[in-house]
Amino acid sequence: MVPKGMAKASSIPAEKKLAASKTRLKIMLQDLNRMCDESEKAVVIQGQLSLVEKLFEETDALQSAFEEGLEAEAQEASMIEWSGYRLEFLRSQARAHEVAGQGLADRAAPQELKTAEVDPNVRLRRLELPKFDGDVTRFHEFWDQFETSVHRQPGASGATKVAYLRGCLTGAALDTIEGLSASNQGYELALQRLRERFDRPMVAVREQILRLVDLLMTKNKLSTICDEFHKKVYALTALGKDPRTSDLSVAEVLIALCREQLPGSVQFRWDELAQANNAVVADLPAFLRFLQQQTDLPGASRRSKEPTREWTKARRSGGERKRNSPESPPRGSATFLHAAVKRSCYICQKQHLPQQCPSLLRAGPHQRRELARRARLCFACLEPGHYASGCKHRGKTTDGKPVTASSPSTSASERSVAEQKTIVRSEEPSSAPVQANVATRSSQWTSRLQTVRAVAYGEQGPGKRVTCLLDTASERSFVRQDLASALGLVGQTSPLSLVGIGGILHEIPDAQLVKLWLG
């Protein structure tokens, strides 16, 4: 074992030798700069430059050997100090070449032959490189620093560069290069994968626009708005879309905002079109034509999501004509309807009308009023969009008969007994009318069918509020011809014979088989 004192003594000469070499290098660099200032002869400048380069290589070797024996903190401080000498040398070298009229091209050939061979032991200086997690808006910022610090280092091997690259990546970016080998080919393939996935200026510009809009839509302090607004403007400028000039047009901003509201499949088709032709990202007429084409496509999935409750209520309160209003056109021939039933009760969200809700029927007067208030329903008719004070059906049932204000409070058992007492079977089946069981309490000579309230949609245009007859033994029902025309429903025409309740026969020569959606 070597004594501790001997190890310390043996390191002193190396440290003194390194310090003397640094001092000599500093003096020679000062002499070289003075020669350039005084426009010395080119031969003299070249000779001094040759001596300085030789001394720099020797000092660099001593510095590398000295750093290997230091602890982490001392090693980092030594590297930072030596980087200042290296920077001063490079500046003096470039100035000497310029003054002496000796271009870098004259020395490039032998220098390239010297650096072409990869030195596996080359050591890059310690730098805190930025981390990249896959945010496309920050890829260029990351790559500019990594390219300067690591990628352009001529003496670093592929394994060294891959190690540095892995240390700078996190999240989705790190997953992109997972499994690549630590070699020159592996490093080039890693760069190719990163560029293909994250070097997407068009997406980065769109994201910056959306973030800028989000900033303006959020209430923040004045200082926060100022700082963040400057950041977004500078980020767009770095991407070649300076908002202060015509680089970023209003059309591109509008397209980015509108695209965010489109369904996912439509967004995908627009992105494919934009990748094929980058000019369309700022071509507003082209975007409008694209939207029209997507709207005209058969089976456009505008109903891919169930309409929100607020949206449905707004449509219902938009002044549409009631089914039994005098303005309704006369019923024409019937067409088939493929009914997809969704929830209708605003109180319990189950598949029945609010008037048939068990929770409402079991509740007392005060509880019923509270349930109607929570569901934003009219207490008189249990329909959304208005209050009881302005209800047109207040004091009447749906068939026009007067009722007391407590008619919704009738219990299920009382309603059943009242209906059983008033129903009388007809001796002539052919004359028995058929009525819809919407909100009637009692009626004679009547057969009732179950119904559901919904909004019907065709391939184009807005929806219409309808009352659908439900037949649990069939997948099809009927809709009026005027409603089919209003929804733009077109189908194959074929004759139809209908046999109703009581044996009523009705011939329809021009019935159509169509499809529509209920919401």
HUWOBEL-V19151 format. One record per residue. N is the residue number from 1. RES is the residue in one small letter. PHI is phi in degrees with one decimal (* if undefined). OMEGA is omega in degrees with one decimal (none if undefined). D_LAST is the distance of its C-alpha to the last C-alpha in Angstrom with 2 decimals. Layout:
{{N RES PHI OMEGA D_LAST} {N RES PHI OMEGA D_LAST}}
This chain:
{{1 m * -179.4 87.26} {2 v -83.0 -179.8 87.81} {3 p -61.0 -177.6 88.72} {4 k -64.5 -180.0 86.28} {5 g -64.4 178.9 88.89} {6 m -67.3 179.0 89.67} {7 a -64.2 179.5 86.03} {8 k -69.5 -178.9 85.82} {9 a -67.7 -178.1 89.10} {10 s -71.2 -179.0 88.08} {11 s -85.7 -177.5 84.94} {12 i -66.3 -179.8 86.89} {13 p -59.1 179.7 88.47} {14 a -62.9 179.7 85.14} {15 e -66.9 178.1 83.62} {16 k -67.0 179.2 86.68} {17 k -63.9 178.4 86.65} {18 l -65.9 179.6 83.00} {19 a -63.5 178.5 83.76} {20 a -65.2 179.5 86.79} {21 s -64.8 178.1 84.82} {22 k -65.4 178.7 82.13} {23 t -63.6 178.8 84.86} {24 r -61.7 179.7 86.57} {25 l -63.3 -179.8 83.29} {26 k -63.3 179.7 82.61} {27 i -66.4 -179.2 86.11} {28 m -66.7 176.4 85.88} {29 l -67.2 176.4 82.54} {30 q -63.5 177.7 84.16} {31 d -64.4 179.9 87.02} {32 l -63.7 178.9 84.65} {33 n -64.7 178.5 82.77} {34 r -64.4 177.8 86.15} {35 m -61.9 179.2 87.23} {36 c -68.1 179.0 84.08} {37 d -64.4 -177.4 84.63} {38 e -90.2 179.1 88.24} {39 s 53.2 178.1 87.31} {40 e -63.8 179.0 89.61} {41 k -59.0 -176.9 90.48} {42 a -61.6 -178.4 87.78} {43 v -65.8 180.0 89.99} {44 v -65.2 179.8 90.52} {45 i -62.6 179.9 86.79} {46 q -65.5 178.3 85.94} {47 g -64.8 178.4 88.57} {48 q -63.3 179.7 87.33} {49 l -63.7 178.5 83.72} {50 s -62.9 178.3 84.79} {51 l -65.0 180.0 86.46} {52 v -65.4 -179.9 83.43} {53 e -64.2 178.9 81.07} {54 k -64.2 179.3 83.38} {55 l -65.1 179.1 83.67} {56 f -64.4 178.7 79.89} {57 e -63.4 178.7 79.35} {58 e -65.4 180.0 81.96} {59 t -66.2 178.5 80.51} {60 d -63.8 177.5 76.98} {61 a -65.9 177.2 78.30} {62 l -63.1 179.9 80.05} {63 q -63.6 179.7 76.92} {64 s -63.3 179.2 74.80} {65 a -66.1 -178.9 77.44} {66 f -69.4 -177.9 77.73} {67 e -69.8 -178.6 73.97} {68 e -65.0 -178.5 73.80} {69 g -94.8 -178.0 75.95} {70 l -98.6 173.1 74.01} {71 e -73.2 -172.7 71.40} {72 a -62.0 -177.1 67.79} {73 e -67.4 178.5 68.12} {74 a -65.5 179.3 71.54} {75 q -63.9 179.5 70.42} {76 e -64.3 178.7 67.50} {77 a -62.8 179.3 69.86} {78 s -67.1 178.5 72.36} {79 m -63.3 179.6 69.78} {80 i -63.1 178.5 68.66} {81 e -63.4 -178.0 72.33} {82 w -68.9 177.9 73.07} {83 s -62.8 175.3 70.05} {84 g -66.4 175.7 71.82} {85 y -62.7 -177.3 74.95} {86 r -64.4 179.9 72.92} {87 l -64.4 178.3 71.18} {88 e -64.5 178.4 74.55} {89 f -64.3 -178.1 76.06} {90 l -63.3 178.8 73.30} {91 r -65.9 179.6 73.65} {92 s -65.8 179.5 77.44} {93 q -62.9 -179.9 77.26} {94 a -64.0 -180.0 74.97} {95 r -68.1 179.1 77.22} {96 a -63.8 177.1 80.35} {97 h -62.2 -178.4 78.97} {98 e -68.2 -178.2 78.07} {99 v -69.7 -177.5 81.48} {100 a -76.6 -179.3 83.48} {101 g 74.0 -179.6 81.67} {102 q -100.9 -179.0 80.69} {103 g -71.7 177.9 77.03} {104 l -65.6 -178.8 74.84} {105 a -65.5 -179.4 74.98} {106 d -68.1 -178.4 78.67} {107 r -105.8 -174.9 77.84} {108 a -69.0 -175.5 74.47} {109 a -61.1 178.6 75.93} {110 p -64.9 -179.1 78.01} {111 q -69.6 178.7 75.38} {112 e -66.2 177.4 72.61} {113 l -63.9 -178.0 74.91} {114 k -75.3 -176.3 75.44} {115 t -93.5 -179.5 71.78} {116 a -67.2 178.8 70.47} {117 e -76.7 -176.8 71.44} {118 v -76.9 176.7 68.83} {119 d -93.3 -177.2 70.40} {120 p -66.8 -177.3 68.49} {121 n -97.7 -179.1 70.11} {122 v -64.1 -177.0 68.98} {123 r -120.4 176.6 67.50} {124 l -84.6 -179.9 64.97} {125 r -70.1 -176.7 65.23} {126 r -74.8 178.9 62.89} {127 l -137.3 174.7 59.95} {128 e -89.8 -179.0 56.78} {129 l -82.1 -179.7 54.21} {130 p -70.0 176.2 50.62} {131 k -88.8 179.2 47.94} {132 f -120.9 -175.4 45.07} {133 d -105.8 179.2 41.83} {134 g 107.8 176.8 39.81} {135 d -74.0 -175.0 38.65} {136 v -62.9 -179.4 38.86} {137 t -73.4 -177.4 39.74} {138 r -116.3 -177.5 42.95} {139 f -66.3 -177.9 44.14} {140 h -65.1 176.6 46.68} {141 e -61.7 178.3 48.06} {142 f -66.5 -174.4 48.63} {143 w -67.5 179.2 50.09} {144 d -59.8 -179.7 52.56} {145 q -75.3 -179.7 54.15} {146 f -68.5 179.9 54.13} {147 e -63.4 -179.2 55.63} {148 t -70.5 -172.8 58.47} {149 s -85.1 -172.2 59.25} {150 v -124.8 -169.5 58.89} {151 h -60.6 -176.5 57.90} {152 r -89.7 177.3 60.93} {153 q -75.0 -172.0 63.47} {154 p -70.4 -175.1 65.74} {155 g -90.0 -177.7 67.43} {156 a -84.7 179.3 64.38} {157 s -79.2 178.5 63.47} {158 g -63.3 179.3 60.05} {159 a -63.6 179.0 59.92} {160 t -64.9 -179.3 60.66} {161 k -66.9 177.6 57.97} {162 v -63.9 178.8 55.36} {163 a -62.3 177.2 56.35} {164 y -64.0 -178.3 55.95} {165 l -65.2 178.6 52.60} {166 r -61.8 179.9 51.22} {167 g -67.6 -178.6 52.45} {168 c -96.6 -175.0 50.46} {169 l -108.5 174.7 47.07} {170 t -141.5 172.9 44.51} {171 g 59.0 -176.7 41.00} {172 a -64.0 179.3 39.26} {173 a -65.9 178.7 42.32} {174 l -68.1 177.9 44.64} {175 d -63.9 -177.9 42.44} {176 t -64.8 -177.2 42.69} {177 i -103.6 -179.3 46.48} {178 e -64.5 176.5 46.59} {179 g 92.5 179.7 49.04} {180 l -81.6 -178.9 51.12} {181 s -79.3 179.4 54.91} {182 a -88.1 179.3 57.23} {183 s -143.6 178.7 59.00} {184 n -61.1 178.9 59.22} {185 q -66.1 177.4 56.80} {186 g -63.6 179.1 54.42} {187 y -67.5 178.8 54.58} {188 e -64.1 178.4 53.88} {189 l -67.1 177.6 50.94} {190 a -63.6 177.6 49.54} {191 l -63.1 179.9 49.78} {192 q -63.3 179.4 48.11} {193 r -64.5 179.9 45.12} {194 l -63.1 -179.4 44.76} {195 r -66.7 -178.3 44.95} {196 e -62.8 -174.8 42.46} {197 r -91.2 -170.9 39.81} {198 f -114.5 177.7 40.49} {199 d -85.6 -175.1 42.51} {200 r -129.5 -175.9 39.51} {201 p -58.4 -178.0 40.37} {202 m -63.1 178.3 37.25} {203 v -67.6 179.9 34.97} {204 a -63.1 178.5 37.42} {205 v -63.1 179.9 37.38} {206 r -62.6 179.1 33.58} {207 e -64.4 179.0 33.59} {208 q -65.9 177.5 36.35} {209 i -63.7 -179.5 34.49} {210 l -65.4 178.5 31.40} {211 r -67.6 177.0 33.72} {212 l -65.9 177.8 35.55} {213 v -65.8 177.0 32.43} {214 d -60.2 178.1 31.47} {215 l -61.9 -178.1 35.02} {216 l -72.7 179.6 34.83} {217 m -86.2 -178.9 31.53} {218 t -105.2 -179.9 33.11} {219 k -79.8 -178.5 35.73} {220 n -134.8 174.6 39.00} {221 k -69.1 -179.4 42.71} {222 l -62.1 179.9 44.51} {223 s -65.1 178.5 46.57} {224 t -65.0 179.0 43.56} {225 i -61.8 -179.0 41.88} {226 c -62.9 -177.5 45.19} {227 d -65.2 -177.4 45.85} {228 e -67.3 178.9 42.40} {229 f -64.4 176.9 42.17} {230 h -61.7 -179.8 45.54} {231 k -60.9 -178.6 44.50} {232 k -66.2 178.8 41.44} {233 v -64.6 179.5 43.56} {234 y -66.7 178.8 46.28} {235 a -65.0 177.1 43.87} {236 l -65.7 177.9 42.41} {237 t -64.0 178.4 46.00} {238 a -63.7 177.9 47.01} {239 l -88.0 179.1 44.28} {240 g 85.1 -179.8 45.71} {241 k -125.3 -178.1 43.15} {242 d -72.0 179.8 45.20} {243 p -65.6 -179.0 43.07} {244 r -79.9 178.2 46.37} {245 t -125.7 179.9 46.98} {246 s -83.6 179.1 45.15} {247 d -62.8 178.7 44.36} {248 l -110.9 -176.0 40.88} {249 s -94.6 175.8 39.20} {250 v -64.7 179.7 36.43} {251 a -60.9 -179.9 34.53} {252 e -65.1 178.0 34.58} {253 v -66.1 179.7 33.30} {254 l -63.4 179.6 30.40} {255 i -64.3 179.6 29.49} {256 a -62.8 179.9 29.64} {257 l -70.1 -179.2 27.35} {258 c -68.3 180.0 24.75} {259 r -58.9 -177.4 24.90} {260 e -66.3 -178.8 23.94} {261 q -94.0 -177.6 20.49} {262 l -81.7 172.9 19.75} {263 p -60.9 -175.9 17.99} {264 g -59.0 -179.0 20.65} {265 s -66.5 178.8 21.19} {266 v -71.0 175.2 21.77} {267 q -59.9 -179.5 24.10} {268 f -62.8 -179.9 26.01} {269 r -67.1 177.9 26.59} {270 w -67.7 178.7 27.81} {271 d -63.5 176.0 30.11} {272 e -62.3 179.1 31.58} {273 l -65.5 -179.5 32.31} {274 a -70.0 177.5 33.88} {275 q -67.6 177.9 36.04} {276 a -71.8 -179.7 37.37} {277 n -145.0 -176.2 38.20} {278 n -64.7 -176.8 38.57} {279 a -68.9 -175.1 39.06} {280 v -74.5 -179.4 35.39} {281 v -65.5 177.6 34.50} {282 a -120.6 -178.7 36.07} {283 d -102.2 -176.6 35.37} {284 l -64.2 175.9 32.74} {285 p -58.6 178.3 32.86} {286 a -64.6 179.0 32.33} {287 f -67.4 177.6 29.28} {288 l -64.7 176.6 27.80} {289 r -63.9 178.8 28.53} {290 f -62.1 179.0 26.89} {291 l -62.4 179.5 23.63} {292 q -64.7 177.8 23.76} {293 q -63.1 179.4 24.52} {294 q -67.8 178.0 21.60} {295 t -69.1 -177.6 19.25} {296 d -81.0 -179.3 20.97} {297 l -64.2 176.7 20.80} {298 p -66.4 178.8 19.10} {299 g 74.6 179.0 16.09} {300 a -59.9 -170.0 15.76} {301 s -87.9 176.0 13.42} {302 r -74.6 178.5 11.81} {303 r -105.0 179.2 8.50} {304 s -63.8 178.0 10.82} {305 k -118.7 179.1 9.66} {306 e -65.0 -179.9 6.63} {307 p -58.9 179.8 6.73} {308 t -68.1 -175.9 9.58} {309 r -64.5 179.4 10.16} {310 e -64.0 179.9 12.78} {311 w -64.8 -179.5 10.99} {312 t -65.1 179.5 8.36} {313 k -65.1 178.8 11.57} {314 a -63.9 179.1 13.47} {315 r -68.5 -177.7 11.44} {316 r -68.9 -179.6 11.71} {317 s -93.0 -175.6 15.37} {318 g -87.8 174.4 16.12} {319 g 87.3 178.2 18.10} {320 e -73.2 -176.9 15.96} {321 r -70.8 176.6 17.95} {322 k -72.6 -176.2 17.62} {323 r -64.4 -175.6 17.58} {324 n -100.4 -179.7 21.19} {325 s -74.0 -179.9 22.53} {326 p -63.3 -177.2 25.70} {327 e -78.0 -176.9 24.28} {328 s -65.9 179.5 21.82} {329 p -70.0 179.1 23.34} {330 p -65.3 -179.0 24.76} {331 r -69.5 176.8 22.87} {332 g -105.6 179.7 23.89} {333 s -71.4 -173.7 23.85} {334 a -96.7 171.8 20.92} {335 t -128.6 -179.5 19.12} {336 f -76.2 179.0 17.53} {337 l -139.2 173.7 13.81} {338 h -91.3 -170.8 12.73} {339 a -92.9 172.0 9.98} {340 a -109.3 -170.0 8.18} {341 v -81.2 175.0 7.72} {342 k -121.9 -174.3 6.47} {343 r -61.4 -177.2 8.55} {344 s -124.0 -175.9 9.07} {345 c -78.2 179.2 12.59} {346 y -82.3 -176.6 13.39} {347 i -93.2 -178.1 16.87} {348 c -113.2 176.5 16.91} {349 q 64.5 177.1 13.33} {350 k -105.4 -171.5 13.75} {351 q -87.9 171.2 12.21} {352 h -158.4 -179.4 13.80} {353 l -76.7 176.4 14.06} {354 p -58.4 179.1 16.07} {355 q -65.4 -178.3 18.92} {356 q -106.1 -175.9 19.21} {357 c -69.2 179.1 19.20} {358 p -60.4 -179.8 22.52} {359 s -62.7 179.8 23.15} {360 l -73.7 -177.4 23.12} {361 l -70.0 -179.6 25.24} {362 r -81.2 -174.2 27.79} {363 a -79.8 175.2 28.23} {364 g -79.3 -177.3 30.94} {365 p -58.2 -178.4 30.67} {366 h -68.0 178.7 31.06} {367 q -66.8 178.5 28.67} {368 r -64.5 178.8 25.96} {369 r -63.3 179.1 26.49} {370 e -68.7 177.4 26.23} {371 l -63.1 178.8 22.95} {372 a -65.3 179.4 21.45} {373 r -66.8 179.5 22.99} {374 r -63.9 179.9 21.63} {375 a -84.3 -179.8 18.01} {376 r 58.7 -179.8 18.77} {377 l -111.3 172.6 18.40} {378 c -69.9 -177.5 20.85} {379 f -71.3 -177.8 23.44} {380 a -79.2 -175.9 24.19} {381 c -115.4 179.5 20.86} {382 l 59.0 175.4 18.64} {383 e -115.8 179.8 16.08} {384 p -81.3 171.9 15.30} {385 g 101.5 179.0 16.84} {386 h -159.3 178.5 20.44} {387 y -103.0 -177.4 23.36} {388 a -64.9 -179.1 25.25} {389 s -64.6 179.6 28.16} {390 g -110.7 -176.2 26.27} {391 c -77.5 178.6 24.19} {392 k -74.1 -177.1 24.82} {393 h -100.1 -178.0 24.37} {394 r -65.8 -179.6 26.77} {395 g 84.9 179.9 29.28} {396 k -134.7 170.8 27.50} {397 t -86.6 -179.5 25.20} {398 t -67.4 177.5 22.48} {399 d -95.1 174.3 25.28} {400 g 90.4 -178.8 27.52} {401 k -83.2 179.7 30.02} {402 p -72.2 176.2 31.44} {403 v -135.0 176.0 30.86} {404 t -79.3 -177.5 32.34} {405 a -66.5 -178.3 30.74} {406 s -98.2 -177.9 30.53} {407 s -58.5 177.8 28.47} {408 p -67.4 -175.6 25.55} {409 s -84.6 -179.8 28.29} {410 t -60.2 -177.3 29.33} {411 s -70.7 -178.7 29.32} {412 a -64.2 -178.4 27.72} {413 s -69.3 178.4 31.22} {414 e -63.1 179.6 32.39} {415 r -63.4 -178.7 29.43} {416 s -64.2 180.0 30.07} {417 v -64.6 -179.5 33.79} {418 a -64.1 -179.3 33.30} {419 e -70.0 -179.0 31.11} {420 q -65.6 -179.8 33.61} {421 k -73.8 -173.3 36.44} {422 t -98.8 -178.0 34.97} {423 i -80.1 177.8 33.69} {424 v -124.0 -179.3 36.42} {425 r -72.1 -179.7 36.39} {426 s -87.0 176.8 37.17} {427 e -80.1 178.6 40.26} {428 e -113.5 -175.7 38.99} {429 p -60.7 -174.7 35.74} {430 s -68.8 -177.9 35.35} {431 s -104.1 -177.6 34.99} {432 a -79.4 178.4 32.37} {433 p -74.8 179.1 29.28} {434 v -118.5 179.5 25.77} {435 q -125.1 177.5 23.50} {436 a -86.4 -178.0 20.03} {437 n -87.6 -177.8 20.32} {438 v -89.6 -179.6 18.33} {439 a -146.2 -178.1 20.99} {440 t -72.5 179.3 24.31} {441 r -101.3 -178.9 27.23} {442 s -157.0 178.5 29.74} {443 s -166.1 177.9 30.46} {444 q -96.9 175.6 33.05} {445 w 53.6 -173.6 32.86} {446 t -132.1 168.4 29.14} {447 s -110.2 -174.2 27.01} {448 r -104.2 175.6 23.65} {449 l -116.7 178.8 20.50} {450 q -71.2 -178.1 17.63} {451 t -131.0 175.6 14.42} {452 v -145.8 176.7 10.95} {453 r -91.9 -178.3 9.30} {454 a -157.4 173.5 5.73} {455 v -112.7 -177.8 5.15} {456 a -93.1 -179.6 6.45} {457 y -127.3 171.0 7.78} {458 g -100.7 179.4 11.26} {459 e -67.6 -176.7 13.62} {460 q -136.8 173.2 14.73} {461 g 78.3 -179.8 14.36} {462 p -73.2 179.3 11.88} {463 g -85.2 179.3 8.95} {464 k -131.0 177.3 9.99} {465 r -76.8 -175.1 9.43} {466 v -136.1 170.2 10.24} {467 t -114.5 -172.6 11.82} {468 c -102.3 171.5 11.69} {469 l -81.7 -178.6 14.86} {470 l -103.7 176.0 14.84} {471 d -125.1 -175.0 17.84} {472 t -68.3 179.6 18.50} {473 a -95.4 -177.8 21.33} {474 s -141.3 177.5 19.52} {475 e -94.3 -175.3 16.85} {476 r -130.0 176.1 16.45} {477 s -140.1 -172.7 15.91} {478 f -127.5 176.7 16.60} {479 v -143.9 -177.3 15.43} {480 r -67.7 -178.9 17.93} {481 q -65.8 -179.5 19.81} {482 d -65.9 177.5 19.40} {483 l -70.4 177.2 15.58} {484 a -61.8 178.3 16.04} {485 s -68.2 -179.8 18.61} {486 a -65.7 179.4 16.62} {487 l -85.9 179.3 13.90} {488 g 73.4 -178.5 16.89} {489 l -82.6 179.2 16.44} {490 v -131.3 179.9 19.79} {491 g -146.5 -179.2 21.01} {492 q -79.0 -178.1 24.26} {493 t -86.3 177.9 25.99} {494 s -156.8 179.2 27.69} {495 p -69.1 -176.3 29.15} {496 l -144.1 175.0 27.55} {497 s -115.3 -178.6 29.17} {498 l -111.1 174.5 27.23} {499 v -114.5 -176.4 28.96} {500 g -92.1 178.5 27.48} {501 i -67.5 -177.0 28.52} {502 g 89.4 177.5 32.22} {503 g 83.7 179.5 32.95} {504 i -69.2 -179.2 31.71} {505 l -108.9 -179.7 31.79} {506 h -138.1 -179.7 29.99} {507 e -99.0 177.0 30.55} {508 i -124.2 -175.6 28.09} {509 p -75.5 -173.2 30.00} {510 d -122.5 177.0 27.40} {511 a -70.2 -179.4 24.15} {512 q -125.9 176.2 21.92} {513 l -98.6 -175.6 20.00} {514 v -131.5 176.6 16.87} {515 k -126.7 172.0 13.65} {516 l -147.8 -173.8 10.19} {517 w -121.4 177.0 6.69} {518 l -111.3 177.0 3.77} {519 g -132.0 none 0.00}}
